[in-house]
Amino acid sequence: MNRIPNIFLFIILSQRLLWSESIGTDKELVHPVSMEVFDGEGSLLLHWTFEDTIIAKEIKIFKKNSQDEDFNFISNVGVDSDRYLDNNCKALDRYFYFIEVIDEKGRKYISDNIRPSFGTSMLIENTETFDVSSTWDIISHLINKSLSQFHPDFGHGARNGILNLLSKNTVHRGSWIENFPLKHFTELKSMMEKNSRFFPDYQNLKEEIEFFEKKYRNELLLTPKEWDTNIRDLFSFTKEKWYLLVDSFQLYQDQIEKSPPLIFSGSSSDNDLNEAFLHLINPEQLVQKKTTLKYNDNNIDLHISASILAGSELRYTVPQNWEYAELIFEDKIIDRIDFIENEKILKTLDNDIVPVKSIDGLKQSRKRTNIWINELYWNPNNTNLSIEVAGFNSEQQHIIRLNNDVLWNVDLSYSFDMQYADSTFNLDLNKYTDPIILYYDLVKENTQETIEMIKIHPSAIINAQRFPDGEKWTNTKDNTFGSKNIEQRSSMNNSLIPELFVLYQNYPNPFNSNTRISFDLLQDATLSLYVTDATGRVKTIFSDKEFYVSGKYNFDWNAENFSTGVYFFTINAEIDGYLPVIYSRKMIYLK
């Protein structure tokens, strides 16, 4: 009666013993390693996975075709690899594969070699070829075709300018000016005025995308699922970015049309010569008009040909003793730039001075950082230099120095919201030789990068602030150190300021995508209404110095195309005879 259970026990123990012997370093252990093979034109893509518990020391690929009896070793791949592209395939031939993973102890784990994964290399049918290093190259190719179809008048340079804009990681206020060729502005303006949306729907492009998939999916080492997700997400992202650019184009157009015909874009100075770099914006305004470079009583007449295109960079050599140059147009000073010894500098449209290796094109502003110099007051009579910094929580180190002396190691790490900090330094001018330069540096990974330079003139007062906070430098009569840059008013002026509006908190707040901003306007007034992010950068303008009659107003703001975070809605209201009344409310956007 007991013999049968004993036999079962013997079998079980024997199997355990055999299993324990099979895990020696010279034995093969079949482990679930999964592998897929994906067809492509002239290639096959292998993709495999195995458990994280397996620490691979070596990975081998084996292959055979339908006529071969045995598998042949074809390649070793990196232990961090999970895919392999086989380009050694004959069209319409079927190939079988398995993978062998060897761990640190010599144990082998293989995919199924009894029923191996297989694929068939397809004929190369797609004759349309272009260089592809990423899915963006395919999307940009399709956008280029769409632009050519919708706007046949667009030249190659204009199309490349748009593609360059769309390829950037971010869209900010200076995108158009910094990245689009100014000489193609007329073409672009024409397209925008038609309000053409040349982006077709994804479904309409699907056939073209599938057309390229056969040729390029394997080349980019993407599985079909990865391809579909990558292409769809990238197309949607690019389309949204284009709409954001369209919305910001009016600001670009206004700035270009209001700019002088010619502005300084930079300067270079060394022991031998000074050079002034000028950027041509509106050349038609220069025809038969007197344009001059001036320093004190010295003048250089500029003779600019009518054939020179907008966007051209002009270089003029000036005497080495010139400390600065003024640009005179029709007897009016329209711009100025300093020459800083042994420095090549770029002057932005926001009047920032940035050290550069080369001067090429227009730049809107300095590099954006979490912390920046927001206000500056220099009084040579008492040699006091007052500096306000503003910004947010930042793990990066920021330094303000005067020539080679460190004045301030800036730390604003104590809050998420925008912070203001100021300090005053008493300078010993005898310690410094001209030029005296205030440097704002960003320190990261043991490197020190100068973000902005400000020249301190020993005999000239400087009283400037960024308005709104973080934006363009403007001269001011009053100081707002330690707070928002809102015009300071005397007690007398404050008593005369009328009650103009009641600004309500937006609803809902926090909000998801959409929120409503409401206010009561108590008197007729000229209003500017805009939304800024927490750094003060303008995101949406509802009104720019437009006249409104008294009444209740509602504005709906859609933030879908913006990142989550803190935003401010600001009203600037003016009536004749009074200083402007400015007020902001904080909004929190949560997805």
FIFI-407184 format. One record per residue (C-alpha): residue in one letter; x, y, z; residue number from 1; chain. Coordinates in steps of 0.2 Angstrom, whole numbers. Layout:
A/X/Y/Z/NUM/A
...
// end
This chain:
M/0/0/0/1/A
N/14/12/3/2/A
R/25/8/-12/3/A
I/16/20/-24/4/A
P/18/36/-13/5/A
N/36/31/-11/6/A
I/39/30/-30/7/A
F/31/47/-32/8/A
L/42/54/-18/9/A
F/57/47/-27/10/A
I/53/55/-44/11/A
I/50/72/-36/12/A
L/67/71/-27/13/A
S/76/65/-43/14/A
Q/68/80/-52/15/A
R/74/92/-39/16/A
L/92/85/-40/17/A
L/92/86/-58/18/A
W/86/104/-58/19/A
S/99/109/-45/20/A
E/113/101/-56/21/A
S/106/111/-71/22/A
I/111/128/-64/23/A
G/130/125/-65/24/A
T/140/138/-75/25/A
D/142/125/-89/26/A
K/124/121/-91/27/A
E/110/130/-101/28/A
L/95/136/-91/29/A
V/80/141/-102/30/A
H/72/157/-95/31/A
P/58/167/-102/32/A
V/67/179/-113/33/A
S/54/187/-125/34/A
M/59/193/-142/35/A
E/49/201/-156/36/A
V/54/204/-174/37/A
F/48/219/-185/38/A
D/48/219/-204/39/A
G/55/234/-213/40/A
E/62/239/-230/41/A
G/78/229/-232/42/A
S/80/226/-213/43/A
L/73/217/-198/44/A
L/72/225/-181/45/A
L/74/214/-166/46/A
H/67/219/-149/47/A
W/69/209/-133/48/A
T/65/210/-114/49/A
F/70/199/-99/50/A
E/68/201/-80/51/A
D/77/214/-70/52/A
T/84/201/-59/53/A
I/96/195/-73/54/A
I/112/205/-73/55/A
A/118/203/-91/56/A
K/137/201/-94/57/A
E/135/196/-113/58/A
I/121/196/-126/59/A
K/122/186/-142/60/A
I/111/186/-157/61/A
F/108/170/-167/62/A
K/100/169/-184/63/A
K/95/157/-198/64/A
N/84/158/-214/65/A
S/71/146/-220/66/A
Q/84/135/-229/67/A
D/96/134/-215/68/A
E/96/119/-203/69/A
D/105/127/-189/70/A
F/106/144/-181/71/A
N/122/155/-184/72/A
F/129/167/-172/73/A
I/129/185/-180/74/A
S/133/198/-167/75/A
N/137/202/-149/76/A
V/127/218/-142/77/A
G/129/229/-127/78/A
V/122/223/-111/79/A
D/111/238/-110/80/A
S/104/235/-127/81/A
D/86/229/-130/82/A
R/86/230/-149/83/A
Y/96/226/-164/84/A
L/94/231/-182/85/A
D/99/217/-195/86/A
N/102/225/-212/87/A
N/110/209/-219/88/A
C/93/203/-226/89/A
K/88/198/-243/90/A
A/71/205/-249/91/A
L/56/193/-246/92/A
D/67/180/-237/93/A
R/61/174/-220/94/A
Y/73/174/-205/95/A
F/72/166/-188/96/A
Y/81/173/-172/97/A
F/84/169/-154/98/A
I/94/178/-141/99/A
E/106/171/-128/100/A
V/109/181/-112/101/A
I/124/176/-101/102/A
D/124/183/-83/103/A
E/139/187/-72/104/A
K/139/169/-65/105/A
G/140/161/-83/106/A
R/122/156/-83/107/A
K/113/156/-100/108/A
Y/95/163/-103/109/A
I/88/161/-120/110/A
S/73/165/-130/111/A
D/62/152/-138/112/A
N/73/143/-151/113/A
I/60/129/-154/114/A
R/47/141/-160/115/A
P/59/156/-164/116/A
S/53/174/-168/117/A
F/54/177/-187/118/A
G/51/191/-199/119/A
T/52/194/-218/120/A
S/62/208/-225/121/A
M/52/219/-237/122/A
L/57/226/-254/123/A
I/63/244/-255/124/A
E/49/253/-263/125/A
N/50/270/-256/126/A
T/61/280/-267/127/A
E/58/297/-258/128/A
T/73/298/-247/129/A
F/80/312/-235/130/A
D/92/312/-220/131/A
V/83/306/-205/132/A
S/90/306/-187/133/A
S/74/307/-177/134/A
T/55/307/-180/135/A
W/56/326/-180/136/A
D/65/325/-197/137/A
I/50/316/-204/138/A
I/37/329/-196/139/A
S/47/343/-202/140/A
H/48/336/-220/141/A
L/29/334/-220/142/A
I/27/352/-213/143/A
N/38/358/-227/144/A
K/28/350/-240/145/A
S/12/357/-232/146/A
L/20/375/-232/147/A
S/25/373/-250/148/A
Q/7/368/-254/149/A
F/-2/381/-245/150/A
H/11/395/-248/151/A
P/20/392/-264/152/A
D/26/410/-263/153/A
F/36/405/-248/154/A
G/55/404/-252/155/A
H/66/391/-245/156/A
G/74/402/-232/157/A
A/56/407/-225/158/A
R/51/389/-224/159/A
N/68/384/-215/160/A
G/65/399/-203/161/A
I/48/392/-198/162/A
L/55/374/-196/163/A
N/69/381/-185/164/A
L/56/390/-174/165/A
L/46/374/-172/166/A
S/61/363/-168/167/A
K/66/374/-153/168/A
N/62/366/-136/169/A
T/53/381/-130/170/A
V/42/395/-136/171/A
H/46/412/-128/172/A
R/43/430/-131/173/A
G/58/432/-142/174/A
S/56/417/-153/175/A
W/51/425/-169/176/A
I/64/439/-168/177/A
E/79/428/-162/178/A
N/75/413/-174/179/A
F/66/419/-190/180/A
P/76/428/-204/181/A
L/71/446/-204/182/A
K/73/447/-223/183/A
H/58/435/-225/184/A
F/47/445/-214/185/A
T/36/452/-228/186/A
E/32/434/-234/187/A
L/28/429/-216/188/A
K/17/444/-213/189/A
S/7/440/-228/190/A
M/4/423/-222/191/A
M/-1/428/-205/192/A
E/-13/441/-212/193/A
K/-22/427/-221/194/A
N/-23/418/-204/195/A
S/-19/402/-213/196/A
R/-18/386/-203/197/A
F/-7/375/-214/198/A
F/-7/361/-202/199/A
P/-18/347/-208/200/A
D/-27/335/-196/201/A
Y/-16/320/-190/202/A
Q/-28/308/-198/203/A
N/-26/316/-215/204/A
L/-7/314/-213/205/A
K/-8/296/-208/206/A
E/-6/289/-225/207/A
E/10/299/-228/208/A
I/17/295/-211/209/A
E/14/276/-214/210/A
F/22/278/-231/211/A
F/38/283/-222/212/A
E/36/271/-208/213/A
K/41/256/-219/214/A
K/58/265/-223/215/A
Y/62/274/-207/216/A
R/54/265/-192/217/A
N/67/251/-191/218/A
E/81/264/-195/219/A
L/76/274/-180/220/A
L/76/258/-170/221/A
L/57/260/-165/222/A
T/44/247/-163/223/A
P/27/250/-171/224/A
K/19/255/-155/225/A
E/34/267/-151/226/A
W/33/274/-169/227/A
D/14/277/-167/228/A
T/15/285/-150/229/A
N/31/295/-155/230/A
I/24/302/-171/231/A
R/7/306/-164/232/A
D/14/315/-149/233/A
L/27/325/-158/234/A
F/14/330/-172/235/A
S/2/336/-159/236/A
F/16/345/-149/237/A
T/22/354/-165/238/A
K/5/359/-170/239/A
E/1/367/-153/240/A
K/18/376/-154/241/A
W/14/383/-170/242/A
Y/-3/390/-164/243/A
L/7/398/-149/244/A
L/19/406/-162/245/A
V/4/412/-172/246/A
D/-3/420/-156/247/A
S/14/429/-152/248/A
F/17/435/-170/249/A
Q/8/451/-167/250/A
L/20/456/-154/251/A
Y/34/452/-166/252/A
Q/26/462/-180/253/A
D/23/477/-169/254/A
Q/41/477/-162/255/A
I/48/476/-180/256/A
E/37/490/-187/257/A
K/40/502/-172/258/A
S/59/499/-172/259/A
P/71/512/-179/260/A
P/78/508/-197/261/A
L/95/504/-190/262/A
I/100/498/-172/263/A
F/116/493/-163/264/A
S/117/474/-162/265/A
G/134/473/-153/266/A
S/152/480/-152/267/A
S/169/473/-151/268/A
S/185/481/-143/269/A
D/203/477/-142/270/A
N/220/485/-142/271/A
D/220/489/-160/272/A
L/202/494/-165/273/A
N/184/496/-160/274/A
E/170/489/-171/275/A
A/152/494/-170/276/A
F/139/481/-177/277/A
L/123/487/-183/278/A
H/107/477/-189/279/A
L/96/484/-203/280/A
I/78/483/-199/281/A
N/68/495/-210/282/A
P/80/499/-224/283/A
E/67/509/-234/284/A
Q/67/522/-221/285/A
L/85/525/-224/286/A
V/84/531/-242/287/A
Q/92/548/-244/288/A
K/92/551/-225/289/A
K/107/556/-215/290/A
T/114/543/-203/291/A
T/129/545/-192/292/A
L/140/537/-179/293/A
K/145/550/-166/294/A
Y/157/551/-151/295/A
N/158/568/-143/296/A
D/162/580/-157/297/A
N/168/566/-169/298/A
N/157/559/-183/299/A
I/157/545/-195/300/A
D/144/547/-209/301/A
L/136/530/-214/302/A
H/133/527/-232/303/A
I/120/513/-234/304/A
S/115/506/-251/305/A
A/97/505/-255/306/A
S/99/487/-261/307/A
I/104/480/-244/308/A
L/91/469/-237/309/A
A/82/469/-220/310/A
G/91/458/-208/311/A
S/109/462/-214/312/A
E/123/465/-202/313/A
L/134/480/-205/314/A
R/151/483/-197/315/A
Y/160/499/-195/316/A
T/177/502/-188/317/A
V/179/517/-176/318/A
P/194/525/-168/319/A
Q/201/516/-154/320/A
N/199/530/-141/321/A
W/180/530/-143/322/A
E/172/524/-127/323/A
Y/154/523/-135/324/A
A/145/527/-151/325/A
E/129/536/-153/326/A
L/118/532/-168/327/A
I/111/548/-176/328/A
F/96/547/-188/329/A
E/90/564/-195/330/A
D/99/573/-181/331/A
K/91/562/-167/332/A
I/99/550/-156/333/A
I/91/533/-159/334/A
D/103/521/-151/335/A
R/119/520/-141/336/A
I/132/507/-137/337/A
D/148/506/-126/338/A
F/165/499/-131/339/A
I/171/488/-117/340/A
E/190/484/-118/341/A
N/194/466/-124/342/A
E/176/462/-124/343/A
K/164/457/-138/344/A
I/146/461/-133/345/A
L/129/459/-140/346/A
K/116/472/-136/347/A
T/98/465/-135/348/A
L/82/473/-140/349/A
D/78/474/-121/350/A
N/94/484/-119/351/A
D/103/470/-110/352/A
I/122/468/-113/353/A
V/128/451/-115/354/A
P/146/444/-118/355/A
V/147/433/-134/356/A
K/159/425/-145/357/A
S/151/431/-161/358/A
I/138/444/-165/359/A
D/125/437/-177/360/A
G/107/443/-179/361/A
L/95/450/-166/362/A
K/92/444/-149/363/A
Q/77/449/-138/364/A
S/85/448/-121/365/A
R/97/440/-110/366/A
K/97/422/-105/367/A
R/82/419/-94/368/A
T/87/413/-77/369/A
N/77/410/-61/370/A
I/85/425/-53/371/A
W/90/441/-61/372/A
I/95/459/-58/373/A
N/79/469/-57/374/A
E/84/486/-52/375/A
L/99/497/-51/376/A
Y/104/514/-44/377/A
W/121/521/-45/378/A
N/125/538/-37/379/A
P/142/544/-41/380/A
N/141/559/-29/381/A
N/141/547/-14/382/A
T/148/532/-23/383/A
N/133/521/-18/384/A
L/128/507/-29/385/A
S/111/499/-24/386/A
I/105/483/-32/387/A
E/89/473/-32/388/A
V/87/455/-37/389/A
A/71/446/-40/390/A
G/66/428/-44/391/A
F/62/411/-37/392/A
N/68/397/-28/393/A
S/84/392/-37/394/A
E/97/378/-33/395/A
Q/109/387/-45/396/A
Q/122/399/-38/397/A
H/121/417/-44/398/A
I/135/430/-42/399/A
I/136/448/-44/400/A
R/153/456/-46/401/A
L/161/472/-50/402/A
N/176/469/-62/403/A
N/184/455/-53/404/A
D/177/458/-35/405/A
V/163/448/-29/406/A
L/149/460/-22/407/A
W/135/448/-19/408/A
N/132/429/-18/409/A
V/114/429/-22/410/A
D/102/417/-13/411/A
L/84/417/-15/412/A
S/80/399/-10/413/A
Y/67/402/4/414/A
S/51/403/-6/415/A
F/42/397/-22/416/A
D/34/414/-25/417/A
M/44/428/-32/418/A
Q/55/436/-20/419/A
Y/64/453/-20/420/A
A/81/457/-11/421/A
D/91/472/-11/422/A
S/108/478/-5/423/A
T/118/494/-6/424/A
F/137/495/-8/425/A
N/149/509/-5/426/A
L/162/509/-19/427/A
D/180/515/-18/428/A
L/182/522/-36/429/A
N/200/524/-34/430/A
K/201/505/-33/431/A
Y/194/503/-50/432/A
T/201/508/-67/433/A
D/189/511/-82/434/A
P/179/502/-88/435/A
I/170/498/-72/436/A
I/158/483/-77/437/A
L/145/475/-66/438/A
Y/144/457/-70/439/A
Y/129/445/-67/440/A
D/136/427/-67/441/A
L/128/410/-66/442/A
V/138/396/-58/443/A
K/135/378/-63/444/A
E/145/362/-64/445/A
N/161/372/-59/446/A
T/159/384/-74/447/A
Q/155/402/-72/448/A
E/144/410/-86/449/A
T/141/429/-88/450/A
I/122/432/-91/451/A
E/123/451/-91/452/A
M/135/466/-91/453/A
I/131/484/-85/454/A
K/144/497/-87/455/A
I/146/509/-72/456/A
H/150/527/-78/457/A
P/160/535/-64/458/A
S/152/552/-67/459/A
A/134/547/-73/460/A
I/119/543/-62/461/A
I/110/526/-66/462/A
N/92/524/-61/463/A
A/85/509/-70/464/A
Q/73/495/-67/465/A
R/65/481/-77/466/A
F/47/484/-80/467/A
P/37/474/-78/468/A
D/48/464/-67/469/A
G/61/453/-76/470/A
E/57/462/-93/471/A
K/65/477/-102/472/A
W/76/489/-94/473/A
T/68/507/-92/474/A
N/74/523/-84/475/A
T/65/528/-69/476/A
K/64/543/-57/477/A
D/59/533/-42/478/A
N/65/517/-33/479/A
T/55/501/-29/480/A
F/69/491/-20/481/A
G/63/476/-11/482/A
S/46/475/-20/483/A
K/37/475/-37/484/A
N/42/488/-49/485/A
I/26/499/-48/486/A
E/29/518/-49/487/A
Q/31/525/-31/488/A
R/19/540/-27/489/A
S/21/554/-14/490/A
S/7/555/-1/491/A
M/0/570/-10/492/A
N/-1/561/-27/493/A
N/-8/546/-18/494/A
S/-22/556/-11/495/A
L/-26/562/-29/496/A
I/-27/545/-37/497/A
P/-45/541/-41/498/A
E/-54/525/-37/499/A
L/-54/517/-54/500/A
F/-58/499/-53/501/A
V/-62/484/-42/502/A
L/-52/468/-47/503/A
Y/-60/452/-41/504/A
Q/-50/436/-38/505/A
N/-51/425/-54/506/A
Y/-64/410/-53/507/A
P/-60/396/-51/508/A
N/-44/397/-42/509/A
P/-34/386/-43/510/A
F/-40/381/-60/511/A
N/-38/368/-73/512/A
S/-36/376/-91/513/A
N/-50/389/-90/514/A
T/-53/403/-78/515/A
R/-63/419/-78/516/A
I/-56/436/-73/517/A
S/-68/450/-68/518/A
F/-67/468/-63/519/A
D/-78/483/-61/520/A
L/-72/499/-70/521/A
L/-79/514/-60/522/A
Q/-73/527/-72/523/A
D/-69/528/-91/524/A
A/-51/525/-93/525/A
T/-37/518/-104/526/A
L/-33/501/-99/527/A
S/-19/488/-102/528/A
L/-24/471/-97/529/A
Y/-11/456/-97/530/A
V/-6/440/-90/531/A
T/12/436/-84/532/A
D/20/421/-77/533/A
A/29/421/-61/534/A
T/45/429/-69/535/A
G/35/443/-76/536/A
R/36/437/-94/537/A
V/20/442/-103/538/A
K/10/427/-109/539/A
T/-7/435/-115/540/A
I/-12/453/-119/541/A
F/-30/456/-118/542/A
S/-29/475/-121/543/A
D/-14/487/-124/544/A
K/-19/505/-119/545/A
E/-37/504/-126/546/A
F/-51/515/-120/547/A
Y/-65/507/-110/548/A
V/-81/515/-103/549/A
S/-86/512/-85/550/A
G/-95/495/-82/551/A
K/-92/477/-77/552/A
Y/-80/467/-88/553/A
N/-76/448/-89/554/A
F/-61/440/-97/555/A
D/-59/421/-100/556/A
W/-42/414/-100/557/A
N/-37/397/-107/558/A
A/-20/391/-101/559/A
E/-20/374/-110/560/A
N/-5/379/-120/561/A
F/5/385/-105/562/A
S/14/375/-91/563/A
T/6/374/-74/564/A
G/12/386/-60/565/A
V/9/403/-54/566/A
Y/2/417/-65/567/A
F/-3/435/-62/568/A
F/-17/445/-70/569/A
T/-13/464/-71/570/A
I/-23/480/-74/571/A
N/-15/496/-78/572/A
A/-28/510/-78/573/A
E/-25/528/-83/574/A
I/-36/544/-84/575/A
D/-30/561/-89/576/A
G/-21/571/-76/577/A
Y/-17/556/-64/578/A
L/-3/543/-62/579/A
P/-7/526/-68/580/A
V/-16/514/-56/581/A
I/-8/496/-57/582/A
Y/-15/481/-48/583/A
S/-12/462/-50/584/A
R/-19/446/-43/585/A
K/-11/429/-42/586/A
M/-18/414/-51/587/A
I/-13/396/-49/588/A
Y/-15/384/-64/589/A
L/-15/366/-60/590/A
K/-18/352/-73/591/A
// end
